[in-house]
Amino acid sequence: METISEGWLQFLFVAVPVLSLVGAWMGLRTAGRLAERRQHDINNKKGDELE
């Protein structure tokens, strides 16, 4: 059986963690935007009830 070349191993050891970090960052960014939008909608509904 043939072993994986050193170049491929280096690529995998760098690319997989980097892609994981990018995915986590994008997910947190999206979650923050959704939470902000949800809070904004809640504040708007409270304002409508007061009128």
PyRosetta script that sets phi, psi and omega in degrees:
from pyrosetta import init, pose_from_sequence

init()
pose = pose_from_sequence("METISEGWLQFLFVAVPVLSLVGAWMGLRTAGRLAERRQHDINNKKGDELE")
pose.set_psi(1, 139.3)
pose.set_omega(1, -176.4)
pose.set_phi(2, -86.7)
pose.set_psi(2, 140.4)
pose.set_omega(2, 179.4)
pose.set_phi(3, -88.0)
pose.set_psi(3, 160.2)
pose.set_omega(3, 178.8)
pose.set_phi(4, -74.7)
pose.set_psi(4, 138.0)
pose.set_omega(4, -179.0)
pose.set_phi(5, -68.1)
pose.set_psi(5, 158.3)
pose.set_omega(5, -178.0)
pose.set_phi(6, -62.8)
pose.set_psi(6, -35.3)
pose.set_omega(6, 179.2)
pose.set_phi(7, -63.1)
pose.set_psi(7, -42.4)
pose.set_omega(7, 179.0)
pose.set_phi(8, -66.7)
pose.set_psi(8, -39.5)
pose.set_omega(8, 178.4)
pose.set_phi(9, -63.1)
pose.set_psi(9, -44.5)
pose.set_omega(9, 178.3)
pose.set_phi(10, -61.6)
pose.set_psi(10, -42.2)
pose.set_omega(10, 178.5)
pose.set_phi(11, -60.5)
pose.set_psi(11, -46.5)
pose.set_omega(11, -178.7)
pose.set_phi(12, -65.8)
pose.set_psi(12, -40.4)
pose.set_omega(12, -179.7)
pose.set_phi(13, -69.5)
pose.set_psi(13, -19.8)
pose.set_omega(13, 177.8)
pose.set_phi(14, -98.4)
pose.set_psi(14, -47.2)
pose.set_omega(14, -172.9)
pose.set_phi(15, -67.8)
pose.set_psi(15, -42.6)
pose.set_omega(15, -176.4)
pose.set_phi(16, -63.4)
pose.set_psi(16, -50.2)
pose.set_omega(16, 177.8)
pose.set_phi(17, -64.0)
pose.set_psi(17, -36.4)
pose.set_omega(17, 179.6)
pose.set_phi(18, -64.9)
pose.set_psi(18, -46.0)
pose.set_omega(18, 178.8)
pose.set_phi(19, -63.9)
pose.set_psi(19, -35.9)
pose.set_omega(19, 177.4)
pose.set_phi(20, -64.4)
pose.set_psi(20, -43.7)
pose.set_omega(20, 178.1)
pose.set_phi(21, -64.4)
pose.set_psi(21, -40.9)
pose.set_omega(21, 178.7)
pose.set_phi(22, -63.8)
pose.set_psi(22, -42.7)
pose.set_omega(22, 178.5)
pose.set_phi(23, -63.7)
pose.set_psi(23, -41.7)
pose.set_omega(23, 178.4)
pose.set_phi(24, -65.1)
pose.set_psi(24, -42.5)
pose.set_omega(24, 178.8)
pose.set_phi(25, -61.6)
pose.set_psi(25, -43.7)
pose.set_omega(25, 179.8)
pose.set_phi(26, -65.3)
pose.set_psi(26, -39.3)
pose.set_omega(26, 178.9)
pose.set_phi(27, -65.2)
pose.set_psi(27, -42.8)
pose.set_omega(27, 178.5)
pose.set_phi(28, -66.5)
pose.set_psi(28, -36.8)
pose.set_omega(28, 178.3)
pose.set_phi(29, -63.4)
pose.set_psi(29, -43.9)
pose.set_omega(29, 178.8)
pose.set_phi(30, -65.8)
pose.set_psi(30, -42.8)
pose.set_omega(30, 178.9)
pose.set_phi(31, -61.8)
pose.set_psi(31, -39.4)
pose.set_omega(31, 177.5)
pose.set_phi(32, -64.0)
pose.set_psi(32, -41.8)
pose.set_omega(32, 178.3)
pose.set_phi(33, -64.7)
pose.set_psi(33, -41.9)
pose.set_omega(33, 179.8)
pose.set_phi(34, -65.2)
pose.set_psi(34, -41.0)
pose.set_omega(34, 178.7)
pose.set_phi(35, -64.4)
pose.set_psi(35, -41.1)
pose.set_omega(35, 178.8)
pose.set_phi(36, -64.2)
pose.set_psi(36, -42.9)
pose.set_omega(36, 179.4)
pose.set_phi(37, -65.4)
pose.set_psi(37, -40.6)
pose.set_omega(37, 179.6)
pose.set_phi(38, -63.1)
pose.set_psi(38, -43.6)
pose.set_omega(38, 178.9)
pose.set_phi(39, -64.0)
pose.set_psi(39, -38.5)
pose.set_omega(39, 178.9)
pose.set_phi(40, -64.2)
pose.set_psi(40, -42.4)
pose.set_omega(40, 178.6)
pose.set_phi(41, -64.8)
pose.set_psi(41, -39.8)
pose.set_omega(41, 178.5)
pose.set_phi(42, -63.3)
pose.set_psi(42, -43.8)
pose.set_omega(42, 179.5)
pose.set_phi(43, -64.0)
pose.set_psi(43, -38.3)
pose.set_omega(43, 178.7)
pose.set_phi(44, -65.8)
pose.set_psi(44, -39.9)
pose.set_omega(44, 179.9)
pose.set_phi(45, -67.1)
pose.set_psi(45, -38.2)
pose.set_omega(45, 177.2)
pose.set_phi(46, -64.2)
pose.set_psi(46, -39.3)
pose.set_omega(46, 178.5)
pose.set_phi(47, -65.1)
pose.set_psi(47, -37.9)
pose.set_omega(47, 179.0)
pose.set_phi(48, -66.9)
pose.set_psi(48, -36.3)
pose.set_omega(48, -179.2)
pose.set_phi(49, -69.3)
pose.set_psi(49, -28.9)
pose.set_omega(49, -178.3)
pose.set_phi(50, -74.9)
pose.set_psi(50, -23.0)
pose.set_omega(50, -176.3)
pose.set_phi(51, -75.9)
pose.dump_pdb("model.pdb")
